[in-house]
Amino acid sequence: MTTRELKIKSVEYRKKILKYICNAGAGHTGGSLSIIDILNVLYNRVMNVSPDNFDDPGRDRYVQSKGHSVEALYVVLADKGFFPEEDLLTLCRYQSPYIGHPTRKVRGMEQNTGGLGHGLAICAGNALAAKKDGLPLRVYTVLGDGEMAEGSNWEALMMAAHYKLDNLCAVLDYNKQQITGANADVIGLEPIRKKIEAFGWAVCEVDGNDVEALTETLENLPIEQGKPSFVIAHTVKGKGISYMEGVLKWHHGVPSPGQYYAAINELDTAFQALTEEKIGV
Amino acid sequence: MEMVRTEAIPNLNVFSETLQSLAEQDRDILVVTSDSRGSGKLVPFGVRFPEQIVEVGIAEQNLVGVSAGLASMGKKVFAVSPACFLTARSLEQIKNDVAYSDNPVKLIGISAGVSYGALGSTHHSLHDFAVLRAIHNMTIVAPCDNFETAEAIRQAAAMTSPVYIRFGKKGMPLLDRSLDPDFQIGKGRTIRAGDDLTFIGAGETVLPCETAANLLAEKYGIKCRVISLHTIKPLDEKLILAAAANDRPVITVEEHSVHGGLGEAVASLLFQQGCRNKFKIVGLPDEYTVSGSQTEIFDHYGISGEGLAHTALALLQIKT
């Protein structure tokens, strides 16, 4: 998929995220909009994961540690063909498998997550098993910035460096906000780069809402041989919707019908600009 | 009736030997430890199979999370840590990463119950049955002797769902196998037959049940049934109901809090099935646990041949 195609995908994904969150009347809107470009690049450019190879032990693995941004992952998995997109109309409904956090009841999900500080250790186990079996696959997780306060993450960081798991990549969706407010006001995580480097990981920083920059980074892993890779993806919570960007209430705010159409209008305009650009080329 | 044999090898040692024999035949067997290979008697395992042991350091949450990740890749993972830490510090990893995600990790709680004796409550696991019983998709096993331990470990290796196995480190004599020569996770074993009263124990409390049954037979001619209910979950309902069918007293005995463990599991079954046998739960009471060795703690709370005989006589309303 070309960079322009990825950009178009991101707009389409944002529209779908809003559609299904509004239909459900629930969801983690802001975080899904900040993570979506990372998932777009992982699933459409970087990872060898598809419905066709999902039972193949040699496939890459993705475990979403910040499980609450599941709506973004559902939209991408549906687009990949893991299940019919219209299934998402049942999101959070009685007896629906499509609940508010990742679950293996949904094809395409590797693990059940939702409690924070769990994904990295599981991925470290995946990566270690792959090394033991000589499988050339890579393992990816996306962490939330708020969840970096979980001590279990730091246990896993120590262990992954000790075992030189350079087939493991953690991406930090660093949108600088959590449910109570700015990370810096809740519990500061800076200097995050120095901390992760001190734990023995190779670290790089990237604009996490720029699919081109993400592609460049994620297609060139590991950052350093013999070390696990930590990508600090600087993102914007609510990215793509002007009235949501950086506004705390959209952590799990659901747009009203009027707000929904305003958001779709913005995204349609962005979509039009991209397609015209394509015709121009 | 065959008497209790006297060789006394800790179940812990048998666990380690069994794992080595399994690892020899199957390279997918992995042991994951949290600085616990010494206390788990796994040093020889590590020497023989350095590629099949993973050390994560003193980080029990990571122990279980990493084990889940290894198991999801097809490894047969034994996560080994003192029961007190494994089932408390890493409870959320057990609940989410193992049970809920259905990663078939074999959780091995070593030095369980009050095995650590005078090291105190930080090192006791009197809550593990209770918390794990309330988690869906979890099998709970407490083998009583070396035979049950070896079998439990072998069967766990082949299981495709999560299991927790806990045992102590004290030498345990082999109990009589003539009535029930086989071991199967999920099926309790009758160690001794008798119709006057039933003792139901698990793990290291089955031995004092046997001792009590001997005492009661010799001194009073009372014939007790002794059941090793090694699997706390799923409960062997058929065996328990059959034992209670004659309306004679039932005494459960566990190295666990009297709240939420073996005793309450059995009581719940009996009561809901309409059984109204005289019933007593013997375990660790809800109090600051007395200090002392495991044996002293057992004696203090009546988990001993004499203590249990006394409890039995009281239920049978026999004056001594």
Interface residues (C-beta under 8 A of the other chain):
Chain A: P57 R104 E110 Q111 N112 T113 G114 G115 G117 H118 L120 A121 I122 C123 A124 G125 N126 A127 L128 A129 A130 K132 D133 G151 S152 E155 A156 M158 M159 H162
Chain B: E51 V54 V56 G57 A59 Q61 N62 V64 G65 V66 S67 A68 G69 L70 A71 S72 M73 G74 K75 E92 Q93 N96 D97 Y100 S101 D102 N103
